[in-house]
Amino acid sequence: MEIKCFVCGATDKERVYIPCYHDGEEKIACVRCLPMLIHGEH
């Protein structure tokens, strides 16, 4: 099973991941997208 970031689509071979919840579902986000998820897109 390939793991992908739900924000950018990067695979688990490219980045480190953190589990999170979005819209009531457990999802995976890479650490590169984490600042955008915390602070929002500007």
N, CA, C and O atoms as a Maestro MAE file, in Angstrom:
{
 s_m_m2io_version
 :::
 2.0.0
}

f_m_ct {
 s_m_title
 :::
 protein
 m_atom[168] {
  # First column is atom index #
  i_m_mmod_type
  r_m_x_coord
  r_m_y_coord
  r_m_z_coord
  i_m_residue_number
  s_m_chain_name
  s_m_pdb_residue_name
  s_m_pdb_atom_name
  i_m_atomic_number
  :::
  1 25 0.834 -1.183 0.000 1 A "MET " " N  " 7
  2 3 0.000 0.000 0.000 1 A "MET " " CA " 6
  3 2 0.882 1.250 0.000 1 A "MET " " C  " 6
  4 15 1.764 1.397 0.846 1 A "MET " " O  " 8
  5 25 0.640 2.127 -0.934 2 A "GLU " " N  " 7
  6 3 1.409 3.359 -1.019 2 A "GLU " " CA " 6
  7 2 0.727 4.443 -0.189 2 A "GLU " " C  " 6
  8 15 -0.481 4.658 -0.295 2 A "GLU " " O  " 8
  9 25 1.517 5.117 0.635 3 A "ILE " " N  " 7
  10 3 0.995 6.207 1.459 3 A "ILE " " CA " 6
  11 2 1.291 7.514 0.744 3 A "ILE " " C  " 6
  12 15 2.406 7.733 0.269 3 A "ILE " " O  " 8
  13 25 0.282 8.390 0.669 4 A "LYS " " N  " 7
  14 3 0.454 9.697 0.032 4 A "LYS " " CA " 6
  15 2 -0.100 10.790 0.931 4 A "LYS " " C  " 6
  16 15 -1.084 10.588 1.642 4 A "LYS " " O  " 8
  17 25 0.538 11.941 0.892 5 A "CYS " " N  " 7
  18 3 0.048 13.125 1.602 5 A "CYS " " CA " 6
  19 2 -1.274 13.555 0.971 5 A "CYS " " C  " 6
  20 15 -1.370 13.657 -0.252 5 A "CYS " " O  " 8
  21 25 -2.292 13.807 1.792 6 A "PHE " " N  " 7
  22 3 -3.586 14.197 1.237 6 A "PHE " " CA " 6
  23 2 -3.584 15.629 0.712 6 A "PHE " " C  " 6
  24 15 -4.521 16.030 0.022 6 A "PHE " " O  " 8
  25 25 -2.547 16.408 1.025 7 A "VAL " " N  " 7
  26 3 -2.455 17.796 0.554 7 A "VAL " " CA " 6
  27 2 -1.702 17.871 -0.773 7 A "VAL " " C  " 6
  28 15 -2.230 18.386 -1.758 7 A "VAL " " O  " 8
  29 25 -0.468 17.360 -0.803 8 A "CYS " " N  " 7
  30 3 0.375 17.520 -1.994 8 A "CYS " " CA " 6
  31 2 0.547 16.246 -2.814 8 A "CYS " " C  " 6
  32 15 0.983 16.308 -3.963 8 A "CYS " " O  " 8
  33 25 0.211 15.097 -2.243 9 A "GLY " " N  " 7
  34 3 0.318 13.843 -2.980 9 A "GLY " " CA " 6
  35 2 1.692 13.197 -2.959 9 A "GLY " " C  " 6
  36 15 1.903 12.196 -3.644 9 A "GLY " " O  " 8
  37 25 2.641 13.745 -2.185 10 A "ALA " " N  " 7
  38 3 3.978 13.154 -2.101 10 A "ALA " " CA " 6
  39 2 3.888 11.768 -1.464 10 A "ALA " " C  " 6
  40 15 3.072 11.538 -0.572 10 A "ALA " " O  " 8
  41 25 4.727 10.855 -1.926 11 A "THR " " N  " 7
  42 3 4.700 9.485 -1.413 11 A "THR " " CA " 6
  43 2 5.552 9.347 -0.157 11 A "THR " " C  " 6
  44 15 6.339 10.230 0.184 11 A "THR " " O  " 8
  45 25 5.372 8.211 0.524 12 A "ASP " " N  " 7
  46 3 6.104 7.968 1.764 12 A "ASP " " CA " 6
  47 2 7.597 7.741 1.533 12 A "ASP " " C  " 6
  48 15 8.365 7.725 2.495 12 A "ASP " " O  " 8
  49 25 8.016 7.569 0.307 13 A "LYS " " N  " 7
  50 3 9.441 7.414 0.007 13 A "LYS " " CA " 6
  51 2 10.135 8.774 -0.091 13 A "LYS " " C  " 6
  52 15 11.364 8.848 -0.077 13 A "LYS " " O  " 8
  53 25 9.344 9.851 -0.189 14 A "GLU " " N  " 7
  54 3 9.905 11.190 -0.355 14 A "GLU " " CA " 6
  55 2 9.952 12.004 0.935 14 A "GLU " " C  " 6
  56 15 10.826 12.857 1.093 14 A "GLU " " O  " 8
  57 25 9.018 11.752 1.865 15 A "ARG " " N  " 7
  58 3 8.871 12.631 3.026 15 A "ARG " " CA " 6
  59 2 8.507 11.864 4.290 15 A "ARG " " C  " 6
  60 15 8.190 10.676 4.249 15 A "ARG " " O  " 8
  61 25 8.560 12.574 5.415 16 A "VAL " " N  " 7
  62 3 8.117 12.061 6.716 16 A "VAL " " CA " 6
  63 2 6.655 12.462 6.881 16 A "VAL " " C  " 6
  64 15 6.252 13.541 6.447 16 A "VAL " " O  " 8
  65 25 5.859 11.596 7.510 17 A "TYR " " N  " 7
  66 3 4.418 11.824 7.616 17 A "TYR " " CA " 6
  67 2 3.917 11.883 9.037 17 A "TYR " " C  " 6
  68 15 4.522 11.329 9.954 17 A "TYR " " O  " 8
  69 25 2.786 12.574 9.207 18 A "ILE " " N  " 7
  70 3 2.105 12.698 10.492 18 A "ILE " " CA " 6
  71 2 0.635 12.361 10.262 18 A "ILE " " C  " 6
  72 15 0.017 12.886 9.336 18 A "ILE " " O  " 8
  73 25 0.066 11.482 11.103 19 A "PRO " " N  " 7
  74 3 -1.368 11.207 10.965 19 A "PRO " " CA " 6
  75 2 -2.182 12.396 11.471 19 A "PRO " " C  " 6
  76 15 -1.775 13.067 12.420 19 A "PRO " " O  " 8
  77 25 -3.311 12.655 10.853 20 A "CYS " " N  " 7
  78 3 -4.182 13.752 11.265 20 A "CYS " " CA " 6
  79 2 -5.616 13.421 10.873 20 A "CYS " " C  " 6
  80 15 -5.870 12.428 10.192 20 A "CYS " " O  " 8
  81 25 -6.542 14.252 11.306 21 A "TYR " " N  " 7
  82 3 -7.952 14.061 10.958 21 A "TYR " " CA " 6
  83 2 -8.443 15.265 10.172 21 A "TYR " " C  " 6
  84 15 -8.133 16.407 10.509 21 A "TYR " " O  " 8
  85 25 -9.212 15.001 9.121 22 A "HIS " " N  " 7
  86 3 -9.777 16.056 8.281 22 A "HIS " " CA " 6
  87 2 -11.133 15.577 7.807 22 A "HIS " " C  " 6
  88 15 -11.255 14.475 7.271 22 A "HIS " " O  " 8
  89 25 -12.150 16.394 8.001 23 A "ASP " " N  " 7
  90 3 -13.527 16.027 7.627 23 A "ASP " " CA " 6
  91 2 -13.968 14.704 8.255 23 A "ASP " " C  " 6
  92 15 -14.684 13.920 7.632 23 A "ASP " " O  " 8
  93 25 -13.530 14.464 9.504 24 A "GLY " " N  " 7
  94 3 -13.934 13.263 10.222 24 A "GLY " " CA " 6
  95 2 -13.235 11.988 9.804 24 A "GLY " " C  " 6
  96 15 -13.602 10.906 10.262 24 A "GLY " " O  " 8
  97 25 -12.232 12.091 8.940 25 A "GLU " " N  " 7
  98 3 -11.496 10.918 8.471 25 A "GLU " " CA " 6
  99 2 -10.029 11.035 8.850 25 A "GLU " " C  " 6
  100 15 -9.460 12.126 8.850 25 A "GLU " " O  " 8
  101 25 -9.418 9.888 9.176 26 A "GLU " " N  " 7
  102 3 -7.990 9.887 9.445 26 A "GLU " " CA " 6
  103 2 -7.252 9.984 8.118 26 A "GLU " " C  " 6
  104 15 -7.529 9.229 7.186 26 A "GLU " " O  " 8
  105 25 -6.320 10.911 8.041 27 A "LYS " " N  " 7
  106 3 -5.534 11.111 6.821 27 A "LYS " " CA " 6
  107 2 -4.072 11.255 7.197 27 A "LYS " " C  " 6
  108 15 -3.727 11.309 8.378 27 A "LYS " " O  " 8
  109 25 -3.216 11.316 6.192 28 A "ILE " " N  " 7
  110 3 -1.779 11.450 6.388 28 A "ILE " " CA " 6
  111 2 -1.320 12.740 5.714 28 A "ILE " " C  " 6
  112 15 -1.664 13.008 4.563 28 A "ILE " " O  " 8
  113 25 -0.531 13.540 6.450 29 A "ALA " " N  " 7
  114 3 0.031 14.773 5.888 29 A "ALA " " CA " 6
  115 2 1.547 14.731 6.045 29 A "ALA " " C  " 6
  116 15 2.059 14.281 7.070 29 A "ALA " " O  " 8
  117 25 2.257 15.198 5.031 30 A "CYS " " N  " 7
  118 3 3.719 15.238 5.137 30 A "CYS " " CA " 6
  119 2 4.133 16.482 5.924 30 A "CYS " " C  " 6
  120 15 3.384 17.455 6.014 30 A "CYS " " O  " 8
  121 25 5.336 16.431 6.491 31 A "VAL " " N  " 7
  122 3 5.804 17.541 7.316 31 A "VAL " " CA " 6
  123 2 5.999 18.819 6.498 31 A "VAL " " C  " 6
  124 15 5.978 19.913 7.062 31 A "VAL " " O  " 8
  125 25 6.183 18.705 5.212 32 A "ARG " " N  " 7
  126 3 6.333 19.891 4.370 32 A "ARG " " CA " 6
  127 2 5.019 20.670 4.259 32 A "ARG " " C  " 6
  128 15 5.036 21.894 4.132 32 A "ARG " " O  " 8
  129 25 3.890 19.974 4.307 33 A "CYS " " N  " 7
  130 3 2.575 20.624 4.235 33 A "CYS " " CA " 6
  131 2 2.063 21.056 5.605 33 A "CYS " " C  " 6
  132 15 1.082 21.795 5.688 33 A "CYS " " O  " 8
  133 25 2.705 20.611 6.673 34 A "LEU " " N  " 7
  134 3 2.242 20.905 8.024 34 A "LEU " " CA " 6
  135 2 2.111 22.406 8.314 34 A "LEU " " C  " 6
  136 15 1.089 22.803 8.873 34 A "LEU " " O  " 8
  137 25 3.086 23.266 7.969 35 A "PRO " " N  " 7
  138 3 2.917 24.699 8.233 35 A "PRO " " CA " 6
  139 2 1.672 25.293 7.565 35 A "PRO " " C  " 6
  140 15 0.994 26.130 8.159 35 A "PRO " " O  " 8
  141 25 1.372 24.867 6.345 36 A "MET " " N  " 7
  142 3 0.184 25.366 5.654 36 A "MET " " CA " 6
  143 2 -1.082 24.924 6.380 36 A "MET " " C  " 6
  144 15 -2.044 25.687 6.472 36 A "MET " " O  " 8
  145 25 -1.087 23.699 6.895 37 A "LEU " " N  " 7
  146 3 -2.255 23.204 7.617 37 A "LEU " " CA " 6
  147 2 -2.440 23.944 8.942 37 A "LEU " " C  " 6
  148 15 -3.571 24.171 9.372 37 A "LEU " " O  " 8
  149 25 -1.346 24.317 9.584 38 A "ILE " " N  " 7
  150 3 -1.415 25.035 10.859 38 A "ILE " " CA " 6
  151 2 -1.800 26.497 10.646 38 A "ILE " " C  " 6
  152 15 -2.689 27.008 11.327 38 A "ILE " " O  " 8
  153 25 -1.142 27.169 9.711 39 A "HIS " " N  " 7
  154 3 -1.307 28.613 9.535 39 A "HIS " " CA " 6
  155 2 -2.255 28.998 8.408 39 A "HIS " " C  " 6
  156 15 -2.665 30.156 8.319 39 A "HIS " " O  " 8
  157 25 -2.607 28.058 7.553 40 A "GLY " " N  " 7
  158 3 -3.457 28.355 6.401 40 A "GLY " " CA " 6
  159 2 -2.631 28.889 5.246 40 A "GLY " " C  " 6
  160 15 -1.506 29.351 5.434 40 A "GLY " " O  " 8
  161 25 -3.196 28.821 4.054 41 A "GLU " " N  " 7
  162 3 -2.503 29.341 2.869 41 A "GLU " " CA " 6
  163 2 -2.625 30.852 2.833 41 A "GLU " " C  " 6
  164 15 -3.688 31.407 3.112 41 A "GLU " " O  " 8
  165 25 -1.542 31.507 2.491 42 A "HIS " " N  " 7
  166 3 -1.557 32.982 2.406 42 A "HIS " " CA " 6
  167 2 -1.411 33.418 0.982 42 A "HIS " " C  " 6
  168 15 -1.400 34.616 0.701 42 A "HIS " " O  " 8
  :::
 }
 m_bond[167] {
  # First column is bond index #
  i_m_from
  i_m_to
  i_m_order
  :::
  1 1 2 1
  2 2 3 1
  3 3 4 2
  4 3 5 1
  5 5 6 1
  6 6 7 1
  7 7 8 2
  8 7 9 1
  9 9 10 1
  10 10 11 1
  11 11 12 2
  12 11 13 1
  13 13 14 1
  14 14 15 1
  15 15 16 2
  16 15 17 1
  17 17 18 1
  18 18 19 1
  19 19 20 2
  20 19 21 1
  21 21 22 1
  22 22 23 1
  23 23 24 2
  24 23 25 1
  25 25 26 1
  26 26 27 1
  27 27 28 2
  28 27 29 1
  29 29 30 1
  30 30 31 1
  31 31 32 2
  32 31 33 1
  33 33 34 1
  34 34 35 1
  35 35 36 2
  36 35 37 1
  37 37 38 1
  38 38 39 1
  39 39 40 2
  40 39 41 1
  41 41 42 1
  42 42 43 1
  43 43 44 2
  44 43 45 1
  45 45 46 1
  46 46 47 1
  47 47 48 2
  48 47 49 1
  49 49 50 1
  50 50 51 1
  51 51 52 2
  52 51 53 1
  53 53 54 1
  54 54 55 1
  55 55 56 2
  56 55 57 1
  57 57 58 1
  58 58 59 1
  59 59 60 2
  60 59 61 1
  61 61 62 1
  62 62 63 1
  63 63 64 2
  64 63 65 1
  65 65 66 1
  66 66 67 1
  67 67 68 2
  68 67 69 1
  69 69 70 1
  70 70 71 1
  71 71 72 2
  72 71 73 1
  73 73 74 1
  74 74 75 1
  75 75 76 2
  76 75 77 1
  77 77 78 1
  78 78 79 1
  79 79 80 2
  80 79 81 1
  81 81 82 1
  82 82 83 1
  83 83 84 2
  84 83 85 1
  85 85 86 1
  86 86 87 1
  87 87 88 2
  88 87 89 1
  89 89 90 1
  90 90 91 1
  91 91 92 2
  92 91 93 1
  93 93 94 1
  94 94 95 1
  95 95 96 2
  96 95 97 1
  97 97 98 1
  98 98 99 1
  99 99 100 2
  100 99 101 1
  101 101 102 1
  102 102 103 1
  103 103 104 2
  104 103 105 1
  105 105 106 1
  106 106 107 1
  107 107 108 2
  108 107 109 1
  109 109 110 1
  110 110 111 1
  111 111 112 2
  112 111 113 1
  113 113 114 1
  114 114 115 1
  115 115 116 2
  116 115 117 1
  117 117 118 1
  118 118 119 1
  119 119 120 2
  120 119 121 1
  121 121 122 1
  122 122 123 1
  123 123 124 2
  124 123 125 1
  125 125 126 1
  126 126 127 1
  127 127 128 2
  128 127 129 1
  129 129 130 1
  130 130 131 1
  131 131 132 2
  132 131 133 1
  133 133 134 1
  134 134 135 1
  135 135 136 2
  136 135 137 1
  137 137 138 1
  138 138 139 1
  139 139 140 2
  140 139 141 1
  141 141 142 1
  142 142 143 1
  143 143 144 2
  144 143 145 1
  145 145 146 1
  146 146 147 1
  147 147 148 2
  148 147 149 1
  149 149 150 1
  150 150 151 1
  151 151 152 2
  152 151 153 1
  153 153 154 1
  154 154 155 1
  155 155 156 2
  156 155 157 1
  157 157 158 1
  158 158 159 1
  159 159 160 2
  160 159 161 1
  161 161 162 1
  162 162 163 1
  163 163 164 2
  164 163 165 1
  165 165 166 1
  166 166 167 1
  167 167 168 2
  :::
 }
}
